[in-house]
Amino acid sequence: MTTETPRWFTSSYSENGGQCVEVATNLAAPHGIVPVRDSKNVSGPALTVPAAAFTAFVTGIKSGELQHP
């Protein structure tokens, strides 16, 4: 595995005063992972999610399948 630097970004919908998560989708294709971290603690730990699981999560959110009650 090559070492690549995650390119972190937040959603364009994240205008909530800094209470966001950041993702690094640039690692999905080459490594099959999507790191996720707290935008308020960028030097803290990152959760590594399998790319397929992250895709399923985003698809579920967009379709309304994973709505908050």
C-alpha positions as MATLAB code, in Angstrom:
seq = 'MTTETPRWFTSSYSENGGQCVEVATNLAAPHGIVPVRDSKNVSGPALTVPAAAFTAFVTGIKSGELQHP';
ca = [
       0.000    0.000    0.000;
       1.330    3.425   -0.852;
       1.058    6.194    1.674;
      -1.141    9.012    0.525;
      -2.147   12.055    2.481;
      -5.890   12.296    3.104;
      -7.476   15.335    1.464;
     -10.003   16.335    4.097;
     -13.207   18.224    3.323;
     -16.595   18.947    4.846;
     -19.920   18.865    3.061;
     -21.113   22.028    1.355;
     -24.181   21.651    3.601;
     -22.046   22.018    6.749;
     -22.822   25.563    7.797;
     -23.627   24.758   11.418;
     -20.927   26.626   13.320;
     -18.183   24.019   13.191;
     -20.077   20.968   14.455;
     -19.035   18.899   11.441;
     -17.220   15.811   10.347;
     -14.580   15.752    7.645;
     -14.022   12.933    5.173;
     -11.132   12.035    2.871;
     -12.706   10.343   -0.123;
      -9.471   10.463   -2.132;
      -8.451    7.206   -0.436;
     -11.594    5.308   -1.484;
     -10.454    4.137   -4.909;
      -6.789    3.324   -4.215;
      -7.259    1.847   -0.727;
     -10.948    1.005   -0.290;
     -11.345    3.225    2.792;
     -12.884    6.566    3.700;
     -11.348    8.184    6.797;
     -13.751   10.302    8.871;
     -12.745   12.745   11.636;
     -14.124   15.469   13.893;
     -13.575   18.881   12.305;
     -13.028   20.417   15.754;
     -10.182   18.001   16.553;
      -8.164   17.638   13.354;
      -5.167   16.180   15.177;
      -7.352   13.595   16.912;
      -8.189   10.095   15.747;
      -9.901    9.284   12.468;
     -12.409    6.504   11.977;
     -11.601    4.388    8.927;
     -14.740    3.196    7.150;
     -14.760    0.684    4.278;
     -15.589    2.570    1.069;
     -18.582    0.316    0.300;
     -20.077    0.975    3.749;
     -19.558    4.732    3.367;
     -21.255    4.641   -0.052;
     -24.196    2.706    1.402;
     -24.485    5.242    4.239;
     -24.505    8.239    1.880;
     -26.989    6.500   -0.438;
     -29.275    5.788    2.533;
     -29.143    9.416    3.667;
     -29.875   10.752    0.175;
     -32.792    8.340   -0.369;
     -34.376    9.208    2.981;
     -33.967    5.643    4.212;
     -31.852    6.837    7.179;
     -33.900    9.809    8.372;
     -33.831   11.021   11.943;
     -37.207   10.348   13.623;
];
